[in-house]
Amino acid sequence: MRVGRILFWLPLLVYSCRAFYESRRKSCLSHQNEFSNSGSWSIGGRYRPPSTVVVPFMSTSSTEDSGEKEVGEAVVSSSVWNPELRRIMAGAAGLGALETAFLTFEKLGGAGNAMSSALCEAAGGSCGSVLSGPYSVVPGTTIPLAGLGCGAYALAAVLAMAPTLVKADDDDTNNRIALLCLTTAMGTFSVFLMTLLYGVLHQSCLYCLASASFSFTLASCSWLGGCLPNNSKRVLALQSSVASFLATTVLATVLFVNVQDSVASNPDLEGPQSPPSITTTSSKEALKVGTQLKSLNAKMYGAYWCSHCYDQKQSLGLPAFKESVQYVECSKEGVDSQAKLCKERDVPGYPTWEIGGELFPGEQDLFELQEIIDKQMAAAVKK
C-alpha cells in the first residue's frame, strides 16, 4: 500500500518541480532579453544597438516594435505572466474539474460502479463511506462539496488560460491576483479536508487524495512560480491572498461545527445512532422481490447516516424490507454495528447488496433488483 501511495504522489511532485524550474528559467531568460535590448558599449567606445535575439521553438524572443513574445507560431503579449506555467496549471485544474464532476455525478446519482470500487480497494480505503458521509455535502443542503470543488477547478482553469488566449492591451496583474487568491483558498481547504479525512473520519479515499493533490499543485505553482505581481499591486495581492486564506479557514471551521451540531441535535446521541424509520408501504412488486431476496439470503450493507440507504429502504417499503432483507449496519456509531463484518467483506460503499454471495454496490430500483435476482437464481440452478 505504501509503494502504491509513493507511486501516486511521485509524478505530481516531479510535475510541480518541473513547473517551478520552467518558471525560474523563463524569469532568467526575461532578464537576459532585457539586458540584450538595452544595448552595450564595445571596447572601441562604439555603442552597440540592441538586436533581436533568435531563439528556438517554445522559447521567448524580444521585439522592440510590438513588445510581444513569440511562442512557436502563436503570438502572446509580453505582459502575460509565464504562459507555459499557465498551461500546466490549466491542465491540473482541468483534471481536477473532471474528477470532481465525476464525484458529483456519483453523489447525486447514488449508484456505485466497478471502477470506483476497484480504485478504492487498491488504495486500501472506502471512498463510498466518505463520499456518502455527513461531511460530503454543504451543511443544511444536499449540495455535494465535490460540486463546489468542480466549480473552483473550472474557474482556476479559465483564469489560468484566459490571458494566453485573449490578446489584451492591459497587463494581467488583476488576473494574477485572482488566480493567486483562488488557488490559495483551494489549497487551504484541501488541508482542512485531509485533516478531516485522517484525523476525524480515519478513512482513506483515493479520489479525495487526487483532488487534494491537484489543489496543492495549483497553489504551489502560483506561489513558487512567481504569480505574485512585482509591481505597485504587490501589497494588494498579498493582502487579498491573506484574506482568502483567513476566509477559507473560517468557512472550513463553520462547516465542521455545523456538521457536529447537526449530529449533536440527534436525540439518540448518547447511545448508538438509529437510521430513519421507513415510512412507505410495499407494493405487490416489492413484496415479490422481497420474497425472492429472502430465498437468496440477501443482505444490505449500509450506514445510519446514508441518505441513499434510506432511499433504498423506502423503495422496497417497510413490510418487504423488514421481513425479507437482512440489514447490516456498517457505521461504528450505528445501532447493532457490524463494522468488522463490513470490513471483512470489503464493502465498497453504501448501500451495497449481497445477493447469492456476490456484492452489488449502489442503490438499485425494483427492476434492477429483479434482474440481479434472476441471474443469481439461474446461476444457482446450473450449480
C-alpha positions as CSV (number, residue, x, y, z in Angstrom):
1,M,0.0,0.0,0.0
2,R,2.9,2.4,0.9
3,V,4.5,1.7,-2.5
4,G,1.2,2.5,-4.3
5,R,0.9,5.8,-2.5
6,I,4.5,6.7,-3.3
7,L,3.9,5.9,-7.0
8,F,0.7,8.1,-6.8
9,W,2.4,11.1,-5.3
10,L,5.8,10.9,-7.1
11,P,4.6,12.0,-10.6
12,L,2.8,15.0,-9.1
13,L,5.9,16.0,-7.2
14,V,8.0,15.8,-10.3
15,Y,5.4,17.7,-12.2
16,S,5.4,20.5,-9.7
17,C,9.3,20.7,-9.6
18,R,9.3,20.9,-13.4
19,A,6.8,23.7,-13.4
20,F,8.9,25.6,-10.8
21,Y,12.0,25.1,-12.8
22,E,10.4,26.3,-16.0
23,S,9.1,29.4,-14.3
24,R,12.6,30.2,-12.9
25,R,14.1,29.6,-16.4
26,K,11.6,31.9,-18.0
27,S,12.4,34.6,-15.4
28,C,16.2,34.3,-16.2
29,L,15.5,34.5,-20.0
30,S,13.4,37.6,-19.4
31,H,16.2,39.4,-17.6
32,Q,18.7,38.3,-20.2
33,N,16.5,39.7,-23.0
34,E,16.1,42.9,-21.1
35,F,19.9,43.2,-20.9
36,S,20.3,42.4,-24.6
37,N,17.7,45.0,-25.6
38,S,19.3,47.8,-23.6
39,G,22.4,47.8,-25.9
40,S,26.1,47.9,-24.8
41,W,29.4,49.7,-25.3
42,S,32.2,47.9,-27.1
43,I,35.9,48.2,-26.2
44,G,36.5,50.6,-29.0
45,G,34.0,53.0,-27.5
46,R,31.3,52.4,-30.0
47,Y,27.7,51.8,-28.9
48,R,26.3,48.5,-30.0
49,P,22.5,48.9,-30.6
50,P,20.0,46.3,-29.3
51,S,19.3,43.4,-31.6
52,T,16.6,40.8,-31.8
53,V,17.7,37.5,-30.3
54,V,16.7,34.5,-32.3
55,V,15.7,31.6,-30.1
56,P,14.4,28.1,-30.8
57,F,10.8,26.9,-30.6
58,M,9.0,27.3,-27.3
59,S,11.4,29.9,-26.0
60,T,10.9,33.7,-25.8
61,S,12.3,36.4,-28.1
62,S,12.1,40.2,-27.7
63,T,10.8,42.6,-30.3
64,E,11.2,46.3,-30.0
65,D,8.3,47.3,-32.1
66,S,5.3,45.3,-30.7
67,G,6.6,44.3,-27.3
68,E,5.4,40.8,-27.8
69,K,6.9,37.3,-27.4
70,E,6.6,34.5,-29.9
71,V,5.8,31.1,-28.7
72,G,6.0,28.7,-31.7
73,E,3.8,30.3,-34.3
74,A,1.5,31.9,-31.8
75,V,1.9,35.5,-30.6
76,V,1.4,36.1,-26.9
77,S,1.6,39.5,-25.2
78,S,4.8,40.1,-23.2
79,S,2.8,41.3,-20.3
80,V,1.3,37.8,-19.7
81,W,2.9,36.0,-16.8
82,N,4.6,32.7,-17.7
83,P,2.3,31.3,-20.4
84,E,3.8,27.8,-20.2
85,L,3.2,27.5,-16.4
86,R,-0.3,28.8,-17.0
87,R,-0.9,25.9,-19.4
88,I,0.4,23.5,-16.8
89,M,-1.9,24.9,-14.2
90,A,-4.9,24.8,-16.6
91,G,-4.1,21.2,-17.2
92,A,-4.1,20.3,-13.5
93,A,-7.3,22.3,-12.9
94,G,-8.9,20.6,-15.8
95,L,-8.1,17.1,-14.4
96,G,-9.4,18.3,-11.0
97,A,-12.7,19.5,-12.6
98,L,-13.2,16.2,-14.4
99,E,-12.6,14.2,-11.2
100,T,-14.9,16.3,-9.0
101,A,-17.5,16.3,-11.7
102,F,-17.5,12.5,-11.6
103,L,-17.8,12.6,-7.8
104,T,-20.7,15.0,-8.1
105,F,-22.5,12.8,-10.6
106,E,-21.8,9.7,-8.4
107,K,-23.1,11.6,-5.3
108,L,-26.3,12.8,-7.0
109,G,-26.9,9.6,-8.9
110,G,-26.4,7.3,-5.9
111,A,-25.1,4.4,-8.0
112,G,-21.7,2.9,-7.4
113,N,-19.6,1.4,-10.3
114,A,-16.9,-1.2,-10.7
115,M,-14.2,1.4,-11.5
116,S,-14.7,3.4,-8.3
117,S,-14.8,0.3,-6.2
118,A,-11.7,-1.1,-7.7
119,L,-9.7,2.1,-7.2
120,C,-10.9,2.4,-3.6
121,E,-9.9,-1.2,-2.9
122,A,-6.5,-0.5,-4.5
123,A,-6.0,2.5,-2.1
124,G,-6.9,0.4,0.9
125,G,-9.9,2.6,1.8
126,S,-13.6,3.1,1.3
127,C,-14.5,6.0,-0.9
128,G,-18.2,5.2,-0.7
129,S,-18.4,5.7,3.1
130,V,-16.5,9.0,2.8
131,L,-18.5,10.4,-0.1
132,S,-21.8,9.4,1.5
133,G,-20.9,10.7,4.9
134,P,-22.2,13.8,6.7
135,Y,-19.2,15.9,5.6
136,S,-19.8,15.3,1.9
137,V,-22.4,18.0,1.5
138,V,-22.8,21.6,2.4
139,P,-24.5,21.8,5.8
140,G,-28.2,22.2,5.6
141,T,-28.3,21.4,1.9
142,T,-28.0,18.5,-0.5
143,I,-25.2,20.2,-2.5
144,P,-22.2,18.0,-2.7
145,L,-18.8,19.6,-1.7
146,A,-17.4,17.9,-4.8
147,G,-19.7,20.1,-6.9
148,L,-18.2,23.3,-5.3
149,G,-14.8,21.8,-6.0
150,C,-15.7,21.3,-9.6
151,G,-16.7,24.9,-10.0
152,A,-13.5,26.1,-8.3
153,Y,-11.3,23.9,-10.6
154,A,-13.2,25.2,-13.7
155,L,-12.7,28.8,-12.6
156,A,-9.0,28.2,-12.0
157,A,-8.6,26.7,-15.5
158,V,-10.3,29.8,-17.0
159,L,-8.2,32.2,-15.0
160,A,-5.0,30.4,-16.0
161,M,-5.7,30.2,-19.7
162,A,-7.7,33.3,-20.5
163,P,-4.7,35.8,-20.8
164,T,-2.9,33.4,-23.2
165,L,-6.0,33.1,-25.4
166,V,-7.3,36.7,-25.5
167,K,-4.9,39.4,-26.6
168,A,-5.3,42.4,-24.4
169,D,-3.5,45.8,-24.2
170,D,-3.5,45.8,-20.4
171,D,-1.3,43.6,-18.2
172,D,-2.6,40.5,-16.4
173,T,-2.0,41.8,-12.9
174,N,-5.6,41.6,-11.8
175,N,-5.9,38.1,-13.3
176,R,-2.8,37.0,-11.4
177,I,-4.2,38.3,-8.1
178,A,-7.5,36.5,-8.7
179,L,-5.6,33.3,-9.6
180,L,-3.4,33.6,-6.5
181,C,-6.4,34.1,-4.2
182,L,-8.4,31.2,-5.7
183,T,-5.5,28.7,-5.6
184,T,-4.7,29.8,-2.0
185,A,-8.3,29.1,-1.0
186,M,-8.3,25.7,-2.7
187,G,-5.0,24.6,-1.1
188,T,-6.2,25.8,2.3
189,F,-9.5,24.0,2.1
190,S,-7.7,20.8,0.9
191,V,-5.5,20.9,4.1
192,F,-8.7,21.0,6.1
193,L,-10.3,18.1,4.2
194,M,-7.2,16.0,4.6
195,T,-7.1,16.7,8.3
196,L,-10.8,15.8,8.5
197,L,-10.2,12.6,6.4
198,Y,-7.4,11.2,8.5
199,G,-7.9,12.9,11.9
200,V,-11.7,12.6,12.3
201,L,-13.0,10.0,9.9
202,H,-9.9,7.8,9.9
203,Q,-10.6,6.8,6.3
204,S,-8.6,6.6,3.1
205,C,-10.1,7.8,-0.2
206,L,-8.2,7.8,-3.4
207,Y,-10.5,10.4,-5.0
208,C,-10.0,12.7,-2.1
209,L,-6.2,12.4,-2.3
210,A,-6.3,13.1,-6.0
211,S,-8.4,16.2,-5.6
212,A,-6.1,17.5,-2.8
213,S,-3.0,16.8,-4.9
214,F,-4.5,18.9,-7.8
215,S,-5.2,21.8,-5.3
216,F,-1.8,21.6,-3.8
217,T,-0.2,21.6,-7.3
218,L,-2.1,24.7,-8.3
219,A,-1.2,26.6,-5.0
220,S,2.4,25.6,-5.3
221,C,2.6,26.7,-9.0
222,S,1.1,30.1,-8.0
223,W,3.3,30.9,-5.1
224,L,6.6,29.2,-6.2
225,G,6.1,30.1,-9.9
226,G,6.0,33.9,-9.4
227,C,2.3,34.6,-9.8
228,L,2.6,37.3,-7.1
229,P,3.0,40.6,-9.0
230,N,6.1,42.7,-8.6
231,N,4.5,46.0,-9.5
232,S,2.5,48.5,-7.5
233,K,-0.2,46.0,-6.7
234,R,2.0,43.6,-4.9
235,V,0.8,44.7,-1.5
236,L,-2.8,44.4,-2.6
237,A,-2.1,40.9,-3.9
238,L,-0.6,39.9,-0.5
239,Q,-3.5,41.3,1.4
240,S,-6.0,39.6,-0.9
241,S,-4.2,36.3,-0.5
242,V,-4.1,36.5,3.3
243,A,-7.8,37.4,3.3
244,S,-8.5,34.4,1.1
245,F,-6.6,32.2,3.5
246,L,-8.5,33.5,6.5
247,A,-11.9,33.4,4.9
248,T,-11.4,29.8,3.8
249,T,-10.2,28.8,7.3
250,V,-13.4,30.4,8.8
251,L,-15.7,28.6,6.2
252,A,-14.0,25.3,6.9
253,T,-14.4,25.7,10.6
254,V,-18.1,26.6,10.2
255,L,-18.6,23.5,8.0
256,F,-17.1,21.3,10.7
257,V,-19.0,23.0,13.6
258,N,-22.4,22.8,11.7
259,V,-22.0,19.1,10.9
260,Q,-21.1,18.5,14.6
261,D,-24.1,20.5,15.7
262,S,-26.4,18.5,13.4
263,V,-25.1,15.3,14.8
264,A,-25.5,16.7,18.4
265,S,-29.1,17.6,17.7
266,N,-29.9,13.9,17.3
267,P,-31.8,12.8,20.4
268,D,-30.0,9.4,20.3
269,L,-26.6,11.0,20.6
270,E,-25.8,9.5,23.9
271,G,-26.3,6.0,22.6
272,P,-25.9,4.2,19.2
273,Q,-27.4,6.0,16.3
274,S,-30.5,4.6,14.6
275,P,-31.3,5.1,10.9
276,P,-34.5,6.9,10.0
277,S,-37.7,4.9,10.1
278,I,-39.2,3.5,6.9
279,T,-42.5,5.3,6.2
280,T,-43.6,3.7,2.9
281,T,-45.7,0.6,2.3
282,S,-44.7,-2.2,0.0
283,S,-46.2,-2.7,-3.5
284,K,-47.0,-6.1,-4.9
285,E,-43.8,-6.0,-7.0
286,A,-41.8,-5.0,-3.9
287,L,-43.3,-7.9,-1.9
288,K,-42.5,-10.3,-4.7
289,V,-38.9,-9.0,-4.9
290,G,-38.6,-9.2,-1.1
291,T,-39.7,-12.9,-1.1
292,Q,-37.1,-13.7,-3.7
293,L,-34.4,-11.8,-1.8
294,K,-35.2,-13.8,1.3
295,S,-34.8,-17.0,-0.6
296,L,-31.3,-15.9,-1.6
297,N,-30.3,-14.9,1.9
298,A,-29.9,-11.3,0.7
299,K,-28.2,-8.7,2.9
300,M,-28.0,-4.9,2.5
301,Y,-24.9,-3.2,3.9
302,G,-25.5,0.5,4.9
303,A,-25.0,3.2,7.5
304,Y,-27.5,5.1,9.6
305,W,-26.5,8.4,8.1
306,C,-26.5,7.3,4.4
307,S,-29.3,9.0,2.5
308,H,-29.1,6.5,-0.4
309,C,-29.6,3.6,2.0
310,Y,-32.7,5.3,3.3
311,D,-34.0,5.8,-0.2
312,Q,-33.3,2.1,-1.0
313,K,-35.4,1.1,2.1
314,Q,-38.2,3.5,1.1
315,S,-38.3,2.0,-2.4
316,L,-39.0,-1.5,-1.0
317,G,-41.3,-0.4,1.7
318,L,-41.5,-1.4,5.4
319,P,-43.1,-4.9,5.1
320,A,-40.8,-6.1,2.3
321,F,-37.6,-4.8,3.8
322,K,-38.2,-5.7,7.4
323,E,-39.4,-9.3,6.7
324,S,-37.1,-10.2,3.8
325,V,-33.8,-8.3,4.0
326,Q,-31.0,-8.6,6.5
327,Y,-29.7,-5.1,7.2
328,V,-26.1,-4.8,8.2
329,E,-25.1,-1.6,9.9
330,C,-21.5,-0.7,8.9
331,S,-21.0,2.5,10.9
332,K,-19.3,2.1,14.2
333,E,-21.7,4.5,15.8
334,G,-24.8,2.8,14.5
335,V,-27.2,0.5,16.3
336,D,-26.2,-3.1,16.2
337,S,-23.0,-2.1,14.4
338,Q,-21.2,-4.9,12.4
339,A,-18.3,-2.7,11.2
340,K,-15.9,-5.6,11.3
341,L,-18.1,-7.7,9.0
342,C,-18.3,-4.9,6.5
343,K,-14.5,-4.6,6.5
344,E,-14.1,-8.3,6.1
345,R,-16.4,-8.3,3.1
346,D,-14.6,-5.3,1.6
347,V,-17.9,-3.4,1.2
348,P,-17.0,-0.6,-1.3
349,G,-19.8,1.9,-0.3
350,Y,-23.3,2.3,0.9
351,P,-25.7,0.8,0.1
352,T,-24.2,-2.5,-1.1
353,W,-26.3,-5.6,-1.7
354,E,-25.1,-9.1,-1.1
355,I,-27.3,-11.5,-3.2
356,G,-26.3,-15.1,-3.7
357,G,-22.9,-14.4,-2.1
358,E,-22.0,-11.6,-4.6
359,L,-21.7,-7.9,-3.8
360,F,-23.7,-5.3,-5.8
361,P,-22.8,-1.7,-4.8
362,G,-25.1,1.1,-5.3
363,E,-28.8,1.9,-4.9
364,Q,-31.0,-0.5,-7.0
365,D,-34.5,0.1,-8.2
366,L,-37.0,-2.8,-8.2
367,F,-36.3,-3.6,-11.9
368,E,-32.6,-3.8,-11.3
369,L,-33.0,-5.9,-8.2
370,Q,-35.2,-8.3,-10.2
371,E,-32.5,-8.6,-12.9
372,I,-29.9,-9.5,-10.2
373,I,-32.2,-12.0,-8.6
374,D,-32.9,-13.7,-11.9
375,K,-29.2,-14.0,-12.7
376,Q,-28.4,-15.4,-9.3
377,M,-31.2,-17.9,-9.4
378,A,-30.1,-19.0,-12.9
379,A,-26.6,-19.4,-11.6
380,A,-27.8,-21.4,-8.6
381,V,-29.7,-23.8,-10.9
382,K,-26.7,-24.5,-13.0
383,K,-24.7,-25.4,-9.9
